[in-house]
Amino acid sequence: MANVVVFSSNTCPYCVSAKEYLDEKGVAYIEKNIQTDREARKELMSMGHMGVPVILIDGEEIVGFDKDKIDQLLDK
């Protein structure tokens, strides 16, 4: 099973869509909310990102909600 991390915020509709999509596919993930978790925000910024969602699948980054890229990385 893939190691999946979703960086999100409370007000991001694309984050909600990404998490719903992963839930529909039965993919377990760790959510890191940058609004409520200062360390998550620092981690995201250290990766060079300011916006969410950023999804990590086995260490590979997806910026934004990209179903095709999610499917591609999960099907490896």
mmCIF file of the N, C-alpha and C atoms, coordinates in Angstrom:
data_MODEL
# 
_entry.id   MODEL 
# 
loop_
_atom_site.group_PDB 
_atom_site.id 
_atom_site.type_symbol 
_atom_site.label_atom_id 
_atom_site.label_alt_id 
_atom_site.label_comp_id 
_atom_site.label_asym_id 
_atom_site.label_entity_id 
_atom_site.label_seq_id 
_atom_site.pdbx_PDB_ins_code 
_atom_site.Cartn_x 
_atom_site.Cartn_y 
_atom_site.Cartn_z 
_atom_site.occupancy 
_atom_site.B_iso_or_equiv 
_atom_site.pdbx_formal_charge 
_atom_site.auth_seq_id 
_atom_site.auth_comp_id 
_atom_site.auth_asym_id 
_atom_site.auth_atom_id 
_atom_site.pdbx_PDB_model_num 
ATOM 1   N N  . MET A 1 1  ? 0.839   -1.196 0.000   1.00 0.00 ? 1  MET A N  1 
ATOM 2   C CA . MET A 1 1  ? 0.000   0.000  0.000   1.00 0.00 ? 1  MET A CA 1 
ATOM 3   C C  . MET A 1 1  ? 0.874   1.245  0.000   1.00 0.00 ? 1  MET A C  1 
ATOM 4   N N  . ALA A 1 2  ? 0.465   2.232  -0.757  1.00 0.00 ? 2  ALA A N  1 
ATOM 5   C CA . ALA A 1 2  ? 1.243   3.462  -0.905  1.00 0.00 ? 2  ALA A CA 1 
ATOM 6   C C  . ALA A 1 2  ? 1.226   4.282  0.379   1.00 0.00 ? 2  ALA A C  1 
ATOM 7   N N  . ASN A 1 3  ? 2.301   5.015  0.595   1.00 0.00 ? 3  ASN A N  1 
ATOM 8   C CA . ASN A 1 3  ? 2.388   5.967  1.693   1.00 0.00 ? 3  ASN A CA 1 
ATOM 9   C C  . ASN A 1 3  ? 1.886   7.308  1.163   1.00 0.00 ? 3  ASN A C  1 
ATOM 10  N N  . VAL A 1 4  ? 0.727   7.770  1.672   1.00 0.00 ? 4  VAL A N  1 
ATOM 11  C CA . VAL A 1 4  ? 0.084   8.968  1.127   1.00 0.00 ? 4  VAL A CA 1 
ATOM 12  C C  . VAL A 1 4  ? -0.078  10.016 2.221   1.00 0.00 ? 4  VAL A C  1 
ATOM 13  N N  . VAL A 1 5  ? 0.347   11.244 1.909   1.00 0.00 ? 5  VAL A N  1 
ATOM 14  C CA . VAL A 1 5  ? 0.189   12.384 2.805   1.00 0.00 ? 5  VAL A CA 1 
ATOM 15  C C  . VAL A 1 5  ? -0.513  13.487 2.030   1.00 0.00 ? 5  VAL A C  1 
ATOM 16  N N  . VAL A 1 6  ? -1.527  14.104 2.659   1.00 0.00 ? 6  VAL A N  1 
ATOM 17  C CA . VAL A 1 6  ? -2.258  15.201 2.026   1.00 0.00 ? 6  VAL A CA 1 
ATOM 18  C C  . VAL A 1 6  ? -2.083  16.448 2.881   1.00 0.00 ? 6  VAL A C  1 
ATOM 19  N N  . PHE A 1 7  ? -1.441  17.469 2.320   1.00 0.00 ? 7  PHE A N  1 
ATOM 20  C CA . PHE A 1 7  ? -1.372  18.774 2.966   1.00 0.00 ? 7  PHE A CA 1 
ATOM 21  C C  . PHE A 1 7  ? -2.629  19.525 2.562   1.00 0.00 ? 7  PHE A C  1 
ATOM 22  N N  . SER A 1 8  ? -3.366  20.030 3.550   1.00 0.00 ? 8  SER A N  1 
ATOM 23  C CA . SER A 1 8  ? -4.655  20.652 3.268   1.00 0.00 ? 8  SER A CA 1 
ATOM 24  C C  . SER A 1 8  ? -4.881  21.852 4.176   1.00 0.00 ? 8  SER A C  1 
ATOM 25  N N  . SER A 1 9  ? -6.008  22.532 3.944   1.00 0.00 ? 9  SER A N  1 
ATOM 26  C CA . SER A 1 9  ? -6.468  23.591 4.844   1.00 0.00 ? 9  SER A CA 1 
ATOM 27  C C  . SER A 1 9  ? -7.977  23.484 4.976   1.00 0.00 ? 9  SER A C  1 
ATOM 28  N N  . ASN A 1 10 ? -8.519  24.185 5.957   1.00 0.00 ? 10 ASN A N  1 
ATOM 29  C CA . ASN A 1 10 ? -9.957  24.100 6.233   1.00 0.00 ? 10 ASN A CA 1 
ATOM 30  C C  . ASN A 1 10 ? -10.814 24.724 5.136   1.00 0.00 ? 10 ASN A C  1 
ATOM 31  N N  . THR A 1 11 ? -10.262 25.675 4.401   1.00 0.00 ? 11 THR A N  1 
ATOM 32  C CA . THR A 1 11 ? -11.067 26.455 3.458   1.00 0.00 ? 11 THR A CA 1 
ATOM 33  C C  . THR A 1 11 ? -10.812 26.096 1.998   1.00 0.00 ? 11 THR A C  1 
ATOM 34  N N  . CYS A 1 12 ? -10.158 24.984 1.748   1.00 0.00 ? 12 CYS A N  1 
ATOM 35  C CA . CYS A 1 12 ? -9.742  24.613 0.389   1.00 0.00 ? 12 CYS A CA 1 
ATOM 36  C C  . CYS A 1 12 ? -10.685 23.569 -0.210  1.00 0.00 ? 12 CYS A C  1 
ATOM 37  N N  . PRO A 1 13 ? -11.510 23.966 -1.200  1.00 0.00 ? 13 PRO A N  1 
ATOM 38  C CA . PRO A 1 13 ? -12.429 22.997 -1.807  1.00 0.00 ? 13 PRO A CA 1 
ATOM 39  C C  . PRO A 1 13 ? -11.714 21.874 -2.562  1.00 0.00 ? 13 PRO A C  1 
ATOM 40  N N  . TYR A 1 14 ? -10.541 22.168 -3.143  1.00 0.00 ? 14 TYR A N  1 
ATOM 41  C CA . TYR A 1 14 ? -9.790  21.131 -3.854  1.00 0.00 ? 14 TYR A CA 1 
ATOM 42  C C  . TYR A 1 14 ? -9.234  20.095 -2.882  1.00 0.00 ? 14 TYR A C  1 
ATOM 43  N N  . CYS A 1 15 ? -8.929  20.530 -1.666  1.00 0.00 ? 15 CYS A N  1 
ATOM 44  C CA . CYS A 1 15 ? -8.463  19.601 -0.631  1.00 0.00 ? 15 CYS A CA 1 
ATOM 45  C C  . CYS A 1 15 ? -9.575  18.615 -0.285  1.00 0.00 ? 15 CYS A C  1 
ATOM 46  N N  . VAL A 1 16 ? -10.781 19.146 -0.126  1.00 0.00 ? 16 VAL A N  1 
ATOM 47  C CA . VAL A 1 16 ? -11.931 18.301 0.181   1.00 0.00 ? 16 VAL A CA 1 
ATOM 48  C C  . VAL A 1 16 ? -12.140 17.283 -0.944  1.00 0.00 ? 16 VAL A C  1 
ATOM 49  N N  . SER A 1 17 ? -12.082 17.742 -2.183  1.00 0.00 ? 17 SER A N  1 
ATOM 50  C CA . SER A 1 17 ? -12.259 16.842 -3.326  1.00 0.00 ? 17 SER A CA 1 
ATOM 51  C C  . SER A 1 17 ? -11.190 15.765 -3.363  1.00 0.00 ? 17 SER A C  1 
ATOM 52  N N  . ALA A 1 18 ? -9.941  16.157 -3.098  1.00 0.00 ? 18 ALA A N  1 
ATOM 53  C CA . ALA A 1 18 ? -8.843  15.190 -3.118  1.00 0.00 ? 18 ALA A CA 1 
ATOM 54  C C  . ALA A 1 18 ? -9.030  14.134 -2.039  1.00 0.00 ? 18 ALA A C  1 
ATOM 55  N N  . LYS A 1 19 ? -9.405  14.555 -0.838  1.00 0.00 ? 19 LYS A N  1 
ATOM 56  C CA . LYS A 1 19 ? -9.602  13.598 0.263   1.00 0.00 ? 19 LYS A CA 1 
ATOM 57  C C  . LYS A 1 19 ? -10.793 12.692 -0.014  1.00 0.00 ? 19 LYS A C  1 
ATOM 58  N N  . GLU A 1 20 ? -11.878 13.250 -0.569  1.00 0.00 ? 20 GLU A N  1 
ATOM 59  C CA . GLU A 1 20 ? -13.038 12.422 -0.926  1.00 0.00 ? 20 GLU A CA 1 
ATOM 60  C C  . GLU A 1 20 ? -12.664 11.389 -1.982  1.00 0.00 ? 20 GLU A C  1 
ATOM 61  N N  . TYR A 1 21 ? -11.857 11.795 -2.955  1.00 0.00 ? 21 TYR A N  1 
ATOM 62  C CA . TYR A 1 21 ? -11.430 10.887 -4.015  1.00 0.00 ? 21 TYR A CA 1 
ATOM 63  C C  . TYR A 1 21 ? -10.605 9.738  -3.433  1.00 0.00 ? 21 TYR A C  1 
ATOM 64  N N  . LEU A 1 22 ? -9.660  10.075 -2.559  1.00 0.00 ? 22 LEU A N  1 
ATOM 65  C CA . LEU A 1 22 ? -8.844  9.033  -1.922  1.00 0.00 ? 22 LEU A CA 1 
ATOM 66  C C  . LEU A 1 22 ? -9.718  8.107  -1.077  1.00 0.00 ? 22 LEU A C  1 
ATOM 67  N N  . ASP A 1 23 ? -10.691 8.677  -0.363  1.00 0.00 ? 23 ASP A N  1 
ATOM 68  C CA . ASP A 1 23 ? -11.619 7.859  0.437   1.00 0.00 ? 23 ASP A CA 1 
ATOM 69  C C  . ASP A 1 23 ? -12.408 6.893  -0.455  1.00 0.00 ? 23 ASP A C  1 
ATOM 70  N N  . GLU A 1 24 ? -12.908 7.402  -1.599  1.00 0.00 ? 24 GLU A N  1 
ATOM 71  C CA . GLU A 1 24 ? -13.674 6.567  -2.531  1.00 0.00 ? 24 GLU A CA 1 
ATOM 72  C C  . GLU A 1 24 ? -12.838 5.397  -3.036  1.00 0.00 ? 24 GLU A C  1 
ATOM 73  N N  . LYS A 1 25 ? -11.549 5.640  -3.240  1.00 0.00 ? 25 LYS A N  1 
ATOM 74  C CA . LYS A 1 25 ? -10.645 4.601  -3.733  1.00 0.00 ? 25 LYS A CA 1 
ATOM 75  C C  . LYS A 1 25 ? -10.156 3.682  -2.613  1.00 0.00 ? 25 LYS A C  1 
ATOM 76  N N  . GLY A 1 26 ? -10.521 3.995  -1.369  1.00 0.00 ? 26 GLY A N  1 
ATOM 77  C CA . GLY A 1 26 ? -10.102 3.172  -0.240  1.00 0.00 ? 26 GLY A CA 1 
ATOM 78  C C  . GLY A 1 26 ? -8.632  3.343  0.116   1.00 0.00 ? 26 GLY A C  1 
ATOM 79  N N  . VAL A 1 27 ? -8.084  4.512  -0.198  1.00 0.00 ? 27 VAL A N  1 
ATOM 80  C CA . VAL A 1 27 ? -6.670  4.782  0.071   1.00 0.00 ? 27 VAL A CA 1 
ATOM 81  C C  . VAL A 1 27 ? -6.525  5.451  1.438   1.00 0.00 ? 27 VAL A C  1 
ATOM 82  N N  . ALA A 1 28 ? -5.730  4.838  2.300   1.00 0.00 ? 28 ALA A N  1 
ATOM 83  C CA . ALA A 1 28 ? -5.441  5.438  3.605   1.00 0.00 ? 28 ALA A CA 1 
ATOM 84  C C  . ALA A 1 28 ? -4.418  6.551  3.409   1.00 0.00 ? 28 ALA A C  1 
ATOM 85  N N  . TYR A 1 29 ? -4.601  7.647  4.137   1.00 0.00 ? 29 TYR A N  1 
ATOM 86  C CA . TYR A 1 29 ? -3.666  8.767  4.019   1.00 0.00 ? 29 TYR A CA 1 
ATOM 87  C C  . TYR A 1 29 ? -3.552  9.489  5.350   1.00 0.00 ? 29 TYR A C  1 
ATOM 88  N N  . ILE A 1 30 ? -2.464  10.225 5.480   1.00 0.00 ? 30 ILE A N  1 
ATOM 89  C CA . ILE A 1 30 ? -2.261  11.094 6.637   1.00 0.00 ? 30 ILE A CA 1 
ATOM 90  C C  . ILE A 1 30 ? -2.568  12.505 6.178   1.00 0.00 ? 30 ILE A C  1 
ATOM 91  N N  . GLU A 1 31 ? -3.430  13.191 6.907   1.00 0.00 ? 31 GLU A N  1 
ATOM 92  C CA . GLU A 1 31 ? -3.740  14.575 6.567   1.00 0.00 ? 31 GLU A CA 1 
ATOM 93  C C  . GLU A 1 31 ? -2.914  15.501 7.446   1.00 0.00 ? 31 GLU A C  1 
ATOM 94  N N  . LYS A 1 32 ? -2.293  16.490 6.806   1.00 0.00 ? 32 LYS A N  1 
ATOM 95  C CA . LYS A 1 32 ? -1.551  17.517 7.528   1.00 0.00 ? 32 LYS A CA 1 
ATOM 96  C C  . LYS A 1 32 ? -2.203  18.851 7.200   1.00 0.00 ? 32 LYS A C  1 
ATOM 97  N N  . ASN A 1 33 ? -2.955  19.383 8.162   1.00 0.00 ? 33 ASN A N  1 
ATOM 98  C CA . ASN A 1 33 ? -3.711  20.617 7.966   1.00 0.00 ? 33 ASN A CA 1 
ATOM 99  C C  . ASN A 1 33 ? -2.817  21.802 8.314   1.00 0.00 ? 33 ASN A C  1 
ATOM 100 N N  . ILE A 1 34 ? -2.501  22.614 7.311   1.00 0.00 ? 34 ILE A N  1 
ATOM 101 C CA . ILE A 1 34 ? -1.556  23.715 7.531   1.00 0.00 ? 34 ILE A CA 1 
ATOM 102 C C  . ILE A 1 34 ? -2.175  24.874 8.315   1.00 0.00 ? 34 ILE A C  1 
ATOM 103 N N  . GLN A 1 35 ? -3.496  24.881 8.456   1.00 0.00 ? 35 GLN A N  1 
ATOM 104 C CA . GLN A 1 35 ? -4.142  25.933 9.244   1.00 0.00 ? 35 GLN A CA 1 
ATOM 105 C C  . GLN A 1 35 ? -4.067  25.642 10.738  1.00 0.00 ? 35 GLN A C  1 
ATOM 106 N N  . THR A 1 36 ? -4.108  24.376 11.093  1.00 0.00 ? 36 THR A N  1 
ATOM 107 C CA . THR A 1 36 ? -4.151  24.021 12.511  1.00 0.00 ? 36 THR A CA 1 
ATOM 108 C C  . THR A 1 36 ? -2.844  23.434 13.025  1.00 0.00 ? 36 THR A C  1 
ATOM 109 N N  . ASP A 1 37 ? -1.910  23.143 12.119  1.00 0.00 ? 37 ASP A N  1 
ATOM 110 C CA . ASP A 1 37 ? -0.654  22.490 12.501  1.00 0.00 ? 37 ASP A CA 1 
ATOM 111 C C  . ASP A 1 37 ? 0.524   23.315 11.975  1.00 0.00 ? 37 ASP A C  1 
ATOM 112 N N  . ARG A 1 38 ? 1.147   24.064 12.888  1.00 0.00 ? 38 ARG A N  1 
ATOM 113 C CA . ARG A 1 38 ? 2.257   24.943 12.509  1.00 0.00 ? 38 ARG A CA 1 
ATOM 114 C C  . ARG A 1 38 ? 3.411   24.163 11.879  1.00 0.00 ? 38 ARG A C  1 
ATOM 115 N N  . GLU A 1 39 ? 3.690   22.973 12.404  1.00 0.00 ? 39 GLU A N  1 
ATOM 116 C CA . GLU A 1 39 ? 4.775   22.145 11.856  1.00 0.00 ? 39 GLU A CA 1 
ATOM 117 C C  . GLU A 1 39 ? 4.464   21.702 10.421  1.00 0.00 ? 39 GLU A C  1 
ATOM 118 N N  . ALA A 1 40 ? 3.204   21.378 10.159  1.00 0.00 ? 40 ALA A N  1 
ATOM 119 C CA . ALA A 1 40 ? 2.804   20.995 8.802   1.00 0.00 ? 40 ALA A CA 1 
ATOM 120 C C  . ALA A 1 40 ? 3.022   22.159 7.843   1.00 0.00 ? 40 ALA A C  1 
ATOM 121 N N  . ARG A 1 41 ? 2.673   23.371 8.289   1.00 0.00 ? 41 ARG A N  1 
ATOM 122 C CA . ARG A 1 41 ? 2.861   24.563 7.442   1.00 0.00 ? 41 ARG A CA 1 
ATOM 123 C C  . ARG A 1 41 ? 4.350   24.771 7.148   1.00 0.00 ? 41 ARG A C  1 
ATOM 124 N N  . LYS A 1 42 ? 5.189   24.629 8.178   1.00 0.00 ? 42 LYS A N  1 
ATOM 125 C CA . LYS A 1 42 ? 6.639   24.779 7.982   1.00 0.00 ? 42 LYS A CA 1 
ATOM 126 C C  . LYS A 1 42 ? 7.168   23.719 7.022   1.00 0.00 ? 42 LYS A C  1 
ATOM 127 N N  . GLU A 1 43 ? 6.693   22.480 7.174   1.00 0.00 ? 43 GLU A N  1 
ATOM 128 C CA . GLU A 1 43 ? 7.124   21.383 6.304   1.00 0.00 ? 43 GLU A CA 1 
ATOM 129 C C  . GLU A 1 43 ? 6.752   21.670 4.846   1.00 0.00 ? 43 GLU A C  1 
ATOM 130 N N  . LEU A 1 44 ? 5.515   22.123 4.628   1.00 0.00 ? 44 LEU A N  1 
ATOM 131 C CA . LEU A 1 44 ? 5.055   22.435 3.271   1.00 0.00 ? 44 LEU A CA 1 
ATOM 132 C C  . LEU A 1 44 ? 5.901   23.551 2.664   1.00 0.00 ? 44 LEU A C  1 
ATOM 133 N N  . MET A 1 45 ? 6.165   24.603 3.435   1.00 0.00 ? 45 MET A N  1 
ATOM 134 C CA . MET A 1 45 ? 6.954   25.725 2.939   1.00 0.00 ? 45 MET A CA 1 
ATOM 135 C C  . MET A 1 45 ? 8.392   25.296 2.650   1.00 0.00 ? 45 MET A C  1 
ATOM 136 N N  . SER A 1 46 ? 8.931   24.398 3.452   1.00 0.00 ? 46 SER A N  1 
ATOM 137 C CA . SER A 1 46 ? 10.305  23.927 3.229   1.00 0.00 ? 46 SER A CA 1 
ATOM 138 C C  . SER A 1 46 ? 10.412  23.125 1.933   1.00 0.00 ? 46 SER A C  1 
ATOM 139 N N  . MET A 1 47 ? 9.274   22.598 1.478   1.00 0.00 ? 47 MET A N  1 
ATOM 140 C CA . MET A 1 47 ? 9.232   21.860 0.209   1.00 0.00 ? 47 MET A CA 1 
ATOM 141 C C  . MET A 1 47 ? 9.080   22.822 -0.966  1.00 0.00 ? 47 MET A C  1 
ATOM 142 N N  . GLY A 1 48 ? 8.904   24.110 -0.669  1.00 0.00 ? 48 GLY A N  1 
ATOM 143 C CA . GLY A 1 48 ? 8.788   25.115 -1.720  1.00 0.00 ? 48 GLY A CA 1 
ATOM 144 C C  . GLY A 1 48 ? 7.369   25.424 -2.142  1.00 0.00 ? 48 GLY A C  1 
ATOM 145 N N  . HIS A 1 49 ? 6.396   25.020 -1.337  1.00 0.00 ? 49 HIS A N  1 
ATOM 146 C CA . HIS A 1 49 ? 4.985   25.238 -1.689  1.00 0.00 ? 49 HIS A CA 1 
ATOM 147 C C  . HIS A 1 49 ? 4.336   26.213 -0.719  1.00 0.00 ? 49 HIS A C  1 
ATOM 148 N N  . MET A 1 50 ? 3.419   27.018 -1.255  1.00 0.00 ? 50 MET A N  1 
ATOM 149 C CA . MET A 1 50 ? 2.668   27.953 -0.419  1.00 0.00 ? 50 MET A CA 1 
ATOM 150 C C  . MET A 1 50 ? 1.179   27.616 -0.419  1.00 0.00 ? 50 MET A C  1 
ATOM 151 N N  . GLY A 1 51 ? 0.733   26.847 -1.404  1.00 0.00 ? 51 GLY A N  1 
ATOM 152 C CA . GLY A 1 51 ? -0.686  26.535 -1.528  1.00 0.00 ? 51 GLY A CA 1 
ATOM 153 C C  . GLY A 1 51 ? -0.960  25.060 -1.335  1.00 0.00 ? 51 GLY A C  1 
ATOM 154 N N  . VAL A 1 52 ? -2.228  24.752 -1.154  1.00 0.00 ? 52 VAL A N  1 
ATOM 155 C CA . VAL A 1 52 ? -2.679  23.370 -0.980  1.00 0.00 ? 52 VAL A CA 1 
ATOM 156 C C  . VAL A 1 52 ? -3.786  23.104 -1.992  1.00 0.00 ? 52 VAL A C  1 
ATOM 157 N N  . PRO A 1 53 ? -4.089  21.865 -2.308  1.00 0.00 ? 53 PRO A N  1 
ATOM 158 C CA . PRO A 1 53 ? -3.487  20.675 -1.732  1.00 0.00 ? 53 PRO A CA 1 
ATOM 159 C C  . PRO A 1 53 ? -2.140  20.320 -2.368  1.00 0.00 ? 53 PRO A C  1 
ATOM 160 N N  . VAL A 1 54 ? -1.300  19.739 -1.560  1.00 0.00 ? 54 VAL A N  1 
ATOM 161 C CA . VAL A 1 54 ? -0.096  19.070 -2.039  1.00 0.00 ? 54 VAL A CA 1 
ATOM 162 C C  . VAL A 1 54 ? -0.212  17.637 -1.523  1.00 0.00 ? 54 VAL A C  1 
ATOM 163 N N  . ILE A 1 55 ? -0.127  16.689 -2.439  1.00 0.00 ? 55 ILE A N  1 
ATOM 164 C CA . ILE A 1 55 ? -0.284  15.276 -2.091  1.00 0.00 ? 55 ILE A CA 1 
ATOM 165 C C  . ILE A 1 55 ? 1.033   14.574 -2.359  1.00 0.00 ? 55 ILE A C  1 
ATOM 166 N N  . LEU A 1 56 ? 1.495   13.833 -1.367  1.00 0.00 ? 56 LEU A N  1 
ATOM 167 C CA . LEU A 1 56 ? 2.702   13.026 -1.520  1.00 0.00 ? 56 LEU A CA 1 
ATOM 168 C C  . LEU A 1 56 ? 2.294   11.566 -1.597  1.00 0.00 ? 56 LEU A C  1 
ATOM 169 N N  . ILE A 1 57 ? 2.716   10.895 -2.653  1.00 0.00 ? 57 ILE A N  1 
ATOM 170 C CA . ILE A 1 57 ? 2.459   9.461  -2.798  1.00 0.00 ? 57 ILE A CA 1 
ATOM 171 C C  . ILE A 1 57 ? 3.808   8.786  -2.955  1.00 0.00 ? 57 ILE A C  1 
ATOM 172 N N  . ASP A 1 58 ? 4.189   8.044  -1.931  1.00 0.00 ? 58 ASP A N  1 
ATOM 173 C CA . ASP A 1 58 ? 5.515   7.408  -1.898  1.00 0.00 ? 58 ASP A CA 1 
ATOM 174 C C  . ASP A 1 58 ? 6.617   8.413  -2.224  1.00 0.00 ? 58 ASP A C  1 
ATOM 175 N N  . GLY A 1 59 ? 6.494   9.618  -1.666  1.00 0.00 ? 59 GLY A N  1 
ATOM 176 C CA . GLY A 1 59 ? 7.523   10.640 -1.815  1.00 0.00 ? 59 GLY A CA 1 
ATOM 177 C C  . GLY A 1 59 ? 7.404   11.505 -3.057  1.00 0.00 ? 59 GLY A C  1 
ATOM 178 N N  . GLU A 1 60 ? 6.532   11.144 -3.996  1.00 0.00 ? 60 GLU A N  1 
ATOM 179 C CA . GLU A 1 60 ? 6.352   11.956 -5.205  1.00 0.00 ? 60 GLU A CA 1 
ATOM 180 C C  . GLU A 1 60 ? 5.255   12.991 -4.967  1.00 0.00 ? 60 GLU A C  1 
ATOM 181 N N  . GLU A 1 61 ? 5.535   14.233 -5.376  1.00 0.00 ? 61 GLU A N  1 
ATOM 182 C CA . GLU A 1 61 ? 4.616   15.340 -5.112  1.00 0.00 ? 61 GLU A CA 1 
ATOM 183 C C  . GLU A 1 61 ? 3.608   15.542 -6.243  1.00 0.00 ? 61 GLU A C  1 
ATOM 184 N N  . ILE A 1 62 ? 2.379   15.797 -5.830  1.00 0.00 ? 62 ILE A N  1 
ATOM 185 C CA . ILE A 1 62 ? 1.333   16.246 -6.755  1.00 0.00 ? 62 ILE A CA 1 
ATOM 186 C C  . ILE A 1 62 ? 0.838   17.572 -6.202  1.00 0.00 ? 62 ILE A C  1 
ATOM 187 N N  . VAL A 1 63 ? 0.944   18.626 -7.001  1.00 0.00 ? 63 VAL A N  1 
ATOM 188 C CA . VAL A 1 63 ? 0.472   19.939 -6.577  1.00 0.00 ? 63 VAL A CA 1 
ATOM 189 C C  . VAL A 1 63 ? -0.907  20.143 -7.177  1.00 0.00 ? 63 VAL A C  1 
ATOM 190 N N  . GLY A 1 64 ? -1.902  20.333 -6.300  1.00 0.00 ? 64 GLY A N  1 
ATOM 191 C CA . GLY A 1 64 ? -3.282  20.460 -6.760  1.00 0.00 ? 64 GLY A CA 1 
ATOM 192 C C  . GLY A 1 64 ? -3.959  19.097 -6.781  1.00 0.00 ? 64 GLY A C  1 
ATOM 193 N N  . PHE A 1 65 ? -5.227  19.097 -7.166  1.00 0.00 ? 65 PHE A N  1 
ATOM 194 C CA . PHE A 1 65 ? -6.006  17.859 -7.228  1.00 0.00 ? 65 PHE A CA 1 
ATOM 195 C C  . PHE A 1 65 ? -5.991  17.354 -8.661  1.00 0.00 ? 65 PHE A C  1 
ATOM 196 N N  . ASP A 1 66 ? -5.136  16.380 -8.927  1.00 0.00 ? 66 ASP A N  1 
ATOM 197 C CA . ASP A 1 66 ? -4.936  15.832 -10.263 1.00 0.00 ? 66 ASP A CA 1 
ATOM 198 C C  . ASP A 1 66 ? -5.242  14.326 -10.224 1.00 0.00 ? 66 ASP A C  1 
ATOM 199 N N  . LYS A 1 67 ? -6.495  13.974 -10.571 1.00 0.00 ? 67 LYS A N  1 
ATOM 200 C CA . LYS A 1 67 ? -6.926  12.568 -10.498 1.00 0.00 ? 67 LYS A CA 1 
ATOM 201 C C  . LYS A 1 67 ? -6.026  11.645 -11.300 1.00 0.00 ? 67 LYS A C  1 
ATOM 202 N N  . ASP A 1 68 ? -5.683  12.054 -12.514 1.00 0.00 ? 68 ASP A N  1 
ATOM 203 C CA . ASP A 1 68 ? -4.865  11.195 -13.375 1.00 0.00 ? 68 ASP A CA 1 
ATOM 204 C C  . ASP A 1 68 ? -3.509  10.910 -12.746 1.00 0.00 ? 68 ASP A C  1 
ATOM 205 N N  . LYS A 1 69 ? -2.884  11.936 -12.184 1.00 0.00 ? 69 LYS A N  1 
ATOM 206 C CA . LYS A 1 69 ? -1.566  11.760 -11.563 1.00 0.00 ? 69 LYS A CA 1 
ATOM 207 C C  . LYS A 1 69 ? -1.695  10.904 -10.295 1.00 0.00 ? 69 LYS A C  1 
ATOM 208 N N  . ILE A 1 70 ? -2.755  11.107 -9.527  1.00 0.00 ? 70 ILE A N  1 
ATOM 209 C CA . ILE A 1 70 ? -2.994  10.284 -8.330  1.00 0.00 ? 70 ILE A CA 1 
ATOM 210 C C  . ILE A 1 70 ? -3.113  8.819  -8.746  1.00 0.00 ? 70 ILE A C  1 
ATOM 211 N N  . ASP A 1 71 ? -3.952  8.558  -9.753  1.00 0.00 ? 71 ASP A N  1 
ATOM 212 C CA . ASP A 1 71 ? -4.146  7.181  -10.218 1.00 0.00 ? 71 ASP A CA 1 
ATOM 213 C C  . ASP A 1 71 ? -2.836  6.582  -10.732 1.00 0.00 ? 71 ASP A C  1 
ATOM 214 N N  . GLN A 1 72 ? -2.080  7.377  -11.475 1.00 0.00 ? 72 GLN A N  1 
ATOM 215 C CA . GLN A 1 72 ? -0.817  6.908  -12.035 1.00 0.00 ? 72 GLN A CA 1 
ATOM 216 C C  . GLN A 1 72 ? 0.148   6.487  -10.917 1.00 0.00 ? 72 GLN A C  1 
ATOM 217 N N  . LEU A 1 73 ? 0.267   7.311  -9.875  1.00 0.00 ? 73 LEU A N  1 
ATOM 218 C CA . LEU A 1 73 ? 1.203   6.988  -8.797  1.00 0.00 ? 73 LEU A CA 1 
ATOM 219 C C  . LEU A 1 73 ? 0.705   5.858  -7.899  1.00 0.00 ? 73 LEU A C  1 
ATOM 220 N N  . LEU A 1 74 ? -0.609  5.752  -7.741  1.00 0.00 ? 74 LEU A N  1 
ATOM 221 C CA . LEU A 1 74 ? -1.158  4.664  -6.912  1.00 0.00 ? 74 LEU A CA 1 
ATOM 222 C C  . LEU A 1 74 ? -1.084  3.321  -7.611  1.00 0.00 ? 74 LEU A C  1 
ATOM 223 N N  . ASP A 1 75 ? -1.084  3.320  -8.937  1.00 0.00 ? 75 ASP A N  1 
ATOM 224 C CA . ASP A 1 75 ? -1.097  2.079  -9.702  1.00 0.00 ? 75 ASP A CA 1 
ATOM 225 C C  . ASP A 1 75 ? 0.301   1.537  -9.997  1.00 0.00 ? 75 ASP A C  1 
ATOM 226 N N  . LYS A 1 76 ? 1.327   2.181  -9.471  1.00 0.00 ? 76 LYS A N  1 
ATOM 227 C CA . LYS A 1 76 ? 2.706   1.708  -9.709  1.00 0.00 ? 76 LYS A CA 1 
ATOM 228 C C  . LYS A 1 76 ? 2.916   0.341  -9.110  1.00 0.00 ? 76 LYS A C  1 
# 
